[in-house]
């Protein structure tokens, strides 16, 4: 089995690629990414270097990569290459609208990049499954209609930002290619992802709340300044998200066109701070005015894309279940500690 992952030198897709290699000693990985592996990615994939091939090229320019993929006999594809222009966290960041910097590039990569890959995929005789990595950003800020229920895949979709718009467009295009050309294809909609390999890259500069809290605690900062401890999020660890995607790659058949990938429950900032304090005693949160906050969140955003996602669809179809949020967060902190130790030993 040979998996092509676009965007696999970045965050979540690198974890998908490594998880694929770890799951089967005979598995092979092909990476297509506009950026070559940085030092973090090189270290991460080092144990599997002999079973992977990296093609550095722009997904929107098939002439630069189609020949390199020729003869690879790709059996599975996960298309995750994207530009993620999200800036949320502090008051100063909230005033910046990153989509305004290069809107046409967002559409080009996130939509036409998908078209380019689907055009290639439909000509591949060995291809068994195509998974498009969408986002919870396709959802509305509110829903479902009955408060307290997790957000299902059907309905409540109406993105207002270019990122979500481009993701929904690519979902629909993927589904249409499935119908036209008989592809076995589906889209996944991750909630807020953090975890292993979470770092700033050329295409993604956003760090979700669990990342920031864990980093601050391990940096020895005694308290994180927040405007509220009651803001919530459905935060999924990248390794759990990768497990969900692999489950869909290997499912005998796909009954749906879209699947939520999430923890399936929300946690508060207060919960995350408390869990961090279990690892770093004394760490706490201080509520301050918004302009002074290290982490700025809106506590009124508690449902829709910001609330809990319904994961019953993917659970019933693949048997996948994420780890409990506390366990996943602690695993992330342990991984960060190990990475920092490795960097110190390397003199970085």
Residue pairs with C-beta under 8 A, 6 or more apart in sequence:
1 24
1 26
1 27
1 28
1 75
1 76
2 27
2 28
2 29
2 30
2 72
2 73
2 74
2 75
2 76
3 17
3 20
3 27
3 28
3 29
3 30
3 74
3 75
3 76
3 77
3 78
3 249
4 30
4 31
4 32
4 69
4 72
4 74
4 76
4 77
4 78
5 13
5 16
5 17
5 20
5 29
5 30
5 31
5 32
5 77
5 78
5 80
6 13
6 31
6 32
6 33
6 59
6 77
6 78
6 79
6 80
6 81
6 113
6 117
7 13
7 32
7 33
7 79
7 80
7 81
7 82
7 133
7 203
8 14
8 16
8 17
8 29
8 31
8 32
8 33
8 80
9 31
9 33
9 35
9 36
9 37
9 38
9 41
9 54
9 201
10 33
10 35
10 41
10 80
10 197
10 201
10 203
10 204
11 193
11 197
11 198
11 199
11 201
11 204
11 238
12 80
12 133
12 190
12 193
12 197
12 238
12 241
12 242
13 78
13 80
13 81
13 133
14 41
14 44
14 45
14 197
15 195
15 196
15 197
15 238
15 239
15 241
15 242
16 78
16 80
16 241
16 242
16 245
16 246
17 29
17 31
17 45
17 52
18 44
18 45
18 48
18 242
19 239
19 242
19 243
19 246
20 27
20 29
20 246
20 249
21 27
21 28
21 29
21 48
21 51
21 52
22 48
23 246
27 51
28 51
28 52
28 53
29 48
29 51
29 52
29 53
30 52
30 53
30 54
30 55
30 69
30 72
30 74
31 37
31 52
31 53
31 54
31 55
32 55
32 57
32 59
32 65
32 69
32 81
33 54
33 55
33 56
33 81
34 56
34 57
34 58
34 59
34 81
34 202
34 203
35 56
35 201
35 202
35 203
36 54
36 56
37 45
37 54
38 201
39 348
40 197
40 199
41 197
43 342
44 197
45 52
53 72
55 65
55 68
55 69
57 64
57 65
57 68
58 64
58 65
59 65
59 81
59 109
59 113
59 116
59 117
60 108
60 109
60 112
60 113
60 116
61 116
62 116
62 119
62 120
66 120
69 120
73 126
74 124
74 126
74 127
75 126
75 127
75 128
75 129
76 127
76 128
76 129
76 130
76 131
76 249
77 117
77 121
77 127
77 129
77 130
77 131
78 131
78 133
78 245
78 249
79 114
79 117
79 130
79 131
79 132
79 133
80 133
81 109
81 113
81 203
82 109
82 110
82 113
82 133
82 167
82 203
82 204
83 105
83 106
83 109
83 110
83 163
83 203
83 204
84 163
84 203
84 204
84 205
84 206
85 98
85 99
85 101
85 102
85 106
85 162
85 163
86 98
86 163
86 206
87 93
87 94
87 96
87 97
87 98
87 205
87 206
88 94
88 206
88 296
88 297
89 206
89 207
89 212
89 294
89 295
89 296
90 293
90 294
90 295
90 296
91 290
91 291
91 292
91 293
91 296
93 296
94 296
98 205
99 106
99 161
99 162
99 163
103 162
106 162
106 163
106 166
107 162
107 166
109 203
110 163
110 166
110 167
110 169
110 170
111 166
111 169
111 170
111 173
114 132
114 170
114 173
114 174
115 173
118 130
118 173
118 174
118 177
118 183
121 127
121 130
121 177
121 183
122 177
122 181
122 183
127 183
128 184
129 184
129 185
129 248
129 249
129 254
130 174
130 178
130 183
130 184
130 185
130 186
131 185
131 186
131 187
131 188
131 245
131 248
131 249
132 170
132 171
132 174
132 185
132 186
132 187
132 188
133 187
133 188
133 190
133 245
134 167
134 168
134 170
134 171
134 187
134 188
134 189
134 190
134 258
135 163
135 164
135 167
135 189
135 190
136 189
136 190
136 191
136 192
136 234
136 260
136 262
136 305
136 309
137 159
137 161
137 163
137 164
137 167
137 305
138 157
138 159
138 164
138 167
138 168
138 171
138 189
138 305
139 151
139 156
139 157
139 158
139 159
139 164
139 189
139 304
139 305
140 156
140 157
140 158
140 304
140 305
141 301
141 303
141 304
141 305
141 306
142 156
142 303
142 304
143 151
143 155
143 156
143 303
143 304
144 150
144 151
144 152
144 155
144 156
144 303
147 303
149 310
150 264
150 265
150 307
150 308
150 309
150 310
150 311
151 260
151 303
151 304
151 305
151 307
151 308
151 309
151 310
152 260
152 310
152 313
153 189
153 256
153 258
153 259
153 260
153 310
153 313
156 304
157 168
159 165
159 167
159 168
170 187
171 187
171 257
171 258
174 185
174 186
174 187
175 185
175 187
175 257
177 183
177 185
178 184
178 185
178 186
178 257
184 253
184 254
185 254
186 248
186 254
186 256
186 257
186 258
186 259
187 257
187 258
187 259
188 244
188 245
188 248
188 258
188 259
188 260
188 261
188 314
189 258
189 259
189 260
189 261
189 309
190 236
190 241
190 261
190 262
191 233
191 234
191 235
191 236
191 260
191 261
191 262
191 263
191 305
191 309
192 208
192 209
192 233
192 234
192 235
192 236
193 208
193 235
193 236
193 237
193 238
193 241
194 207
194 208
194 209
194 210
194 211
194 235
194 236
194 237
194 238
194 332
195 210
195 236
195 237
195 238
195 239
195 240
195 241
195 328
195 331
195 332
195 335
196 237
196 238
196 239
196 332
196 335
197 238
198 207
198 208
198 211
198 238
198 332
200 207
207 215
208 233
208 235
209 231
209 233
209 235
209 269
209 272
209 295
209 297
210 235
210 272
210 329
210 332
211 332
212 224
212 294
212 295
213 224
213 269
213 272
213 273
213 276
213 295
214 276
214 329
214 332
214 333
214 336
215 336
216 224
216 283
216 294
217 224
217 276
217 277
217 279
217 280
217 283
217 333
218 279
218 280
218 333
218 336
218 337
218 340
220 280
221 283
222 282
222 283
222 284
223 283
223 284
223 285
223 286
224 273
224 283
224 284
224 285
224 286
224 294
224 295
225 285
225 286
225 288
225 292
225 293
225 294
225 295
226 269
226 285
226 286
226 287
226 288
226 293
226 294
226 295
226 296
226 297
227 287
227 288
227 289
227 290
227 293
227 295
227 296
227 297
228 269
228 287
228 297
228 299
229 268
229 269
229 270
229 273
229 285
229 287
230 268
230 269
230 270
230 299
231 268
231 269
231 297
231 298
231 299
231 301
232 266
232 267
232 268
232 269
232 299
232 301
232 302
232 306
232 307
233 266
233 267
233 306
234 262
234 263
234 264
234 265
234 266
234 306
234 307
234 308
234 309
235 263
235 267
235 325
235 328
235 329
236 261
236 262
236 263
236 322
236 328
237 322
237 323
237 328
237 329
237 331
237 332
239 331
240 263
240 322
240 323
240 328
241 261
243 320
243 322
244 259
244 261
244 314
244 318
244 320
244 322
245 261
247 314
247 317
247 318
247 319
247 320
248 254
248 259
248 314
248 317
248 318
250 318
251 317
251 318
254 317
255 317
256 313
256 317
259 313
259 314
259 317
260 309
260 310
260 311
260 313
260 314
261 309
261 311
261 314
262 308
262 309
262 311
262 322
263 308
263 309
263 311
263 322
263 325
263 328
264 308
264 309
264 310
264 311
264 322
265 308
265 325
266 302
266 307
266 308
267 325
269 285
269 295
269 297
270 285
271 325
271 326
272 329
273 283
273 284
273 285
275 326
275 329
275 330
276 283
276 329
276 333
277 283
277 284
278 330
279 330
279 333
290 296
311 321
311 322
314 320
315 321
322 328
323 331
